[in-house]
Amino acid sequence: MTLPPLAAKGAATIVPGVDDHLVYIAGAAIVLIVFLVGSRLVSNMVVRTLERRHMRTDMIVTGGRVVTFLLIAVGVMFAIGLAFQSQNLTLAGILLATIVASFGVQDLLKDYVSGYYVLLERHIRQGDHITLEGAGSGVVLDVKLRVTLVKTDSGDLLVVPNSELFTKPVTVHVGAVERAAETTKPEPPG
């Protein structure tokens, strides 16, 4: 039986007298420590930047935590790849994280794309009185890219994701004269 080329007899070790696996595990620990410290430093920079932009306190805290989590997760993936001497594990981890994140932001992206069409088509405008299926009725206060703000008839603020406006029936209560010009085609000259 022959040994693989890298494990051949007399092959040099990374650190003489120490098993190579321990060296890789120690390297992985060092990489993880560097990412832990780096995540703290980068998180503090992000927090200071958000504070200078006068963001809300909860957004500042969330931003710092997200940056810390992401950097630690990347560090763990690199450390595992180094410890097991296979970057395939790192790539698989990054791929898995990307797939999970894409499922997580799917609804958010759907709201933004729907908001783009709601704003583009302008069927619903600020000041319109609308009725939403299953949510009641009210006056549109603002149409933003991701959500539409509606003040209900009882005075509450209803935040409606634009994907709901795009996929479910919405009744817009306006005078027929107001929108007749928008919905009718001009008569061809004749």
C-alpha positions in Angstrom: 0.0 0.0 0.0 1.3 3.4 -1.0 0.7 6.6 1.0 -0.8 9.6 -0.7 1.8 12.1 -2.0 1.3 14.6 0.8 1.5 12.0 3.6 4.6 10.3 2.2 7.3 9.3 4.6 9.8 11.9 5.4 7.5 14.7 4.4 8.2 17.9 6.2 5.7 19.0 8.9 4.6 22.5 9.4 6.0 22.8 12.9 8.6 20.1 13.8 7.5 17.9 16.6 3.8 18.9 16.5 1.0 17.1 14.7 -0.1 19.1 11.6 -3.8 18.7 12.6 -3.1 20.6 15.8 -1.4 23.4 13.9 -4.4 23.7 11.6 -6.8 23.7 14.6 -4.6 26.4 16.3 -4.7 28.4 13.1 -8.4 28.1 13.0 -8.7 29.4 16.6 -6.5 32.3 15.7 -8.6 33.1 12.7 -11.7 33.0 14.8 -10.2 35.3 17.4 -9.2 37.7 14.7 -12.8 37.8 13.4 -14.2 38.2 16.9 -12.0 41.2 17.6 -12.5 42.5 14.1 -16.3 42.2 14.3 -16.2 44.3 17.5 -14.1 47.0 15.9 -16.1 47.1 12.7 -19.4 47.1 14.7 -18.2 50.1 16.7 -17.3 51.9 13.5 -20.8 51.2 12.1 -22.4 52.4 15.3 -20.4 55.7 15.3 -21.3 56.3 11.6 -25.0 55.7 12.3 -24.9 58.0 15.3 -23.3 60.7 13.2 -26.2 60.3 10.7 -28.7 60.8 13.6 -30.4 57.5 13.1 -32.9 56.1 15.7 -31.3 54.4 18.7 -33.0 51.0 17.9 -31.6 51.1 14.3 -28.1 51.9 15.6 -28.2 48.9 18.0 -29.7 46.6 15.3 -27.0 47.7 12.8 -24.2 47.0 15.2 -25.6 43.6 16.1 -26.1 42.6 12.4 -22.5 43.5 11.5 -21.2 41.7 14.5 -23.2 38.6 13.7 -22.3 38.5 10.0 -18.6 38.9 10.7 -18.6 36.2 13.4 -20.5 33.9 11.1 -17.9 34.4 8.3 -15.1 33.9 10.8 -16.6 30.6 12.0 -16.9 29.4 8.4 -13.3 30.2 7.7 -12.1 28.7 10.9 -14.0 25.4 10.3 -12.6 25.3 6.7 -9.1 25.8 8.0 -9.4 23.3 10.9 -10.7 20.6 8.5 -8.2 21.7 5.8 -11.0 22.1 3.3 -12.2 25.4 1.9 -15.2 23.4 0.4 -16.7 23.6 3.9 -16.3 27.4 3.9 -17.9 27.7 0.5 -20.7 25.4 1.5 -21.4 27.4 4.6 -21.4 30.7 2.6 -23.7 29.1 0.0 -26.1 27.9 2.8 -26.1 31.3 4.4 -26.9 32.9 1.1 -29.8 30.6 0.5 -31.2 31.2 4.0 -30.8 34.9 3.6 -32.5 34.9 0.2 -35.6 33.2 1.7 -35.5 35.7 4.6 -35.6 38.7 2.3 -38.0 37.3 -0.2 -41.1 39.0 1.2 -39.2 42.3 1.7 -38.2 42.3 -2.0 -41.7 41.4 -3.0 -42.9 44.5 -1.1 -40.4 46.8 -2.8 -41.1 45.5 -6.3 -44.9 45.8 -5.6 -44.3 49.3 -4.2 -42.5 50.3 -7.4 -45.6 49.2 -9.5 -48.0 50.9 -7.0 -46.1 54.1 -7.4 -45.7 53.8 -11.1 -49.3 53.0 -11.9 -50.7 55.5 -9.4 -54.1 53.8 -8.9 -53.8 54.6 -5.2 -52.8 58.1 -4.2 -52.3 60.2 -1.1 -55.7 61.3 0.1 -57.7 58.5 -1.5 -60.3 56.7 0.6 -59.7 53.0 0.1 -61.1 49.7 1.4 -58.7 46.8 1.9 -59.9 43.2 1.8 -59.9 42.0 5.4 -58.3 45.1 6.9 -61.0 47.7 6.8 -61.0 51.1 5.1 -59.4 54.5 5.6 -57.6 57.4 4.0 -54.2 56.9 2.4 -51.7 59.1 4.2 -48.5 58.2 2.2 -47.5 55.7 -0.4 -43.9 54.7 0.1 -41.7 52.2 -1.8 -42.2 49.3 0.7 -45.4 50.2 2.6 -48.5 52.4 2.3 -49.8 54.2 5.4 -53.5 54.3 5.8 -55.4 56.2 8.6 -58.4 53.9 9.3 -61.9 55.3 9.8 -61.5 54.7 13.6 -58.3 56.8 13.6 -55.7 54.1 13.8 -52.6 54.0 11.6 -52.6 50.9 9.3 -49.2 50.0 7.8 -49.9 48.0 4.6 -47.1 46.1 2.8 -47.4 47.1 -0.9 -47.4 43.4 -1.9 -50.9 43.3 -0.2 -52.1 46.2 -2.3 -50.6 44.6 -5.4 -52.1 41.1 -4.9 -55.4 41.6 -3.2 -58.5 43.6 -4.2 -58.5 47.2 -3.1 -61.5 49.5 -3.6 -60.6 53.1 -4.2 -63.6 55.4 -3.3 -63.3 58.4 -5.5 -65.8 60.4 -7.5 -66.5 59.1 -10.9 -65.8 62.4 -12.5 -62.3 62.6 -10.8 -61.0 59.4 -12.3 -63.1 59.2 -15.5 -60.5 61.0 -17.5 -57.9 58.5 -16.3 -59.8 55.4 -17.2 -61.5 56.3 -20.4 -59.8 56.3 -23.8 -60.1 59.4 -25.9 -62.5 59.0 -28.8 -60.6 58.8 -32.1 -61.2 61.9 -34.3 -63.8 61.1 -36.7 
